Amino acid sequence: MEQADWDRLSYAEKNRQLFFQQKQLLDTFLSHHTISKEQYNKSLGDLTVKMGMENEVSGENSERITRETDFI
């Protein structure tokens, strides 16, 4: 994302983008077996709560999040 694009985002949109970037990093760690599935689940849970993204990862949205992180 370009700096000019980043500057135009609202606070909530920036948090959402940061959440997806951090989730993608966790996905990478898991896929390279750098962390266990248990650590992944704990870290994603902690990240979700700390960033207030509970609605983004609950139920039907969890598949969408996985797809969105493929583009970041």
C-alpha positions as CSV (number, residue, x, y, z in Angstrom):
1,M,0.0,0.0,0.0
2,E,1.4,3.4,-1.0
3,Q,1.9,6.0,1.7
4,A,-0.7,8.3,0.1
5,D,-3.3,5.5,0.2
6,W,-2.4,4.8,3.8
7,D,-2.8,8.4,4.8
8,R,-6.4,8.5,3.4
9,L,-7.5,5.6,5.5
10,S,-9.6,6.1,8.7
11,Y,-8.3,5.0,12.0
12,A,-10.6,1.9,11.9
13,E,-9.5,1.1,8.3
14,K,-5.8,1.3,9.3
15,N,-6.4,-1.0,12.3
16,R,-8.2,-3.5,10.0
17,Q,-5.3,-3.5,7.5
18,L,-2.8,-3.9,10.4
19,F,-4.8,-6.8,11.7
20,F,-4.8,-8.5,8.3
21,Q,-1.0,-8.0,7.9
22,Q,-0.4,-9.5,11.3
23,K,-2.7,-12.4,10.6
24,Q,-0.9,-13.0,7.3
25,L,2.4,-13.1,9.3
26,L,1.0,-15.7,11.7
27,D,-0.3,-17.7,8.6
28,T,3.2,-17.6,7.2
29,F,4.8,-18.8,10.5
30,L,2.3,-21.6,10.7
31,S,2.8,-22.7,7.1
32,H,6.6,-22.8,7.6
33,H,6.1,-24.7,10.9
34,T,7.8,-21.9,12.8
35,I,4.9,-22.0,15.3
36,S,2.6,-24.7,16.3
37,K,-1.2,-24.7,15.6
38,E,-1.8,-24.1,19.3
39,Q,0.5,-21.1,19.3
40,Y,-1.1,-19.8,16.1
41,N,-4.6,-20.1,17.7
42,K,-3.5,-18.4,20.9
43,S,-1.7,-15.6,19.0
44,L,-4.6,-15.1,16.6
45,G,-7.0,-15.0,19.5
46,D,-4.9,-12.5,21.5
47,L,-4.5,-10.3,18.4
48,T,-8.2,-10.4,17.6
49,V,-9.1,-9.3,21.1
50,K,-6.4,-6.6,21.4
51,M,-7.3,-5.1,18.1
52,G,-11.1,-5.4,18.7
53,M,-11.6,-7.6,15.6
54,E,-13.9,-10.2,17.2
55,N,-16.6,-9.5,14.5
56,E,-14.1,-10.1,11.8
57,V,-13.1,-13.6,12.8
58,S,-16.4,-15.0,14.0
59,G,-18.4,-17.6,12.1
60,E,-19.0,-16.7,8.5
61,N,-16.4,-14.0,8.4
62,S,-13.5,-16.3,9.1
63,E,-13.3,-17.7,5.5
64,R,-13.5,-14.1,4.2
65,I,-10.6,-13.1,6.3
66,T,-8.5,-15.9,5.0
67,R,-9.2,-14.8,1.5
68,E,-8.5,-11.2,2.2
69,T,-5.1,-11.9,3.6
70,D,-4.2,-13.6,0.4
71,F,-4.1,-10.1,-1.2
72,I,-2.1,-8.2,1.3
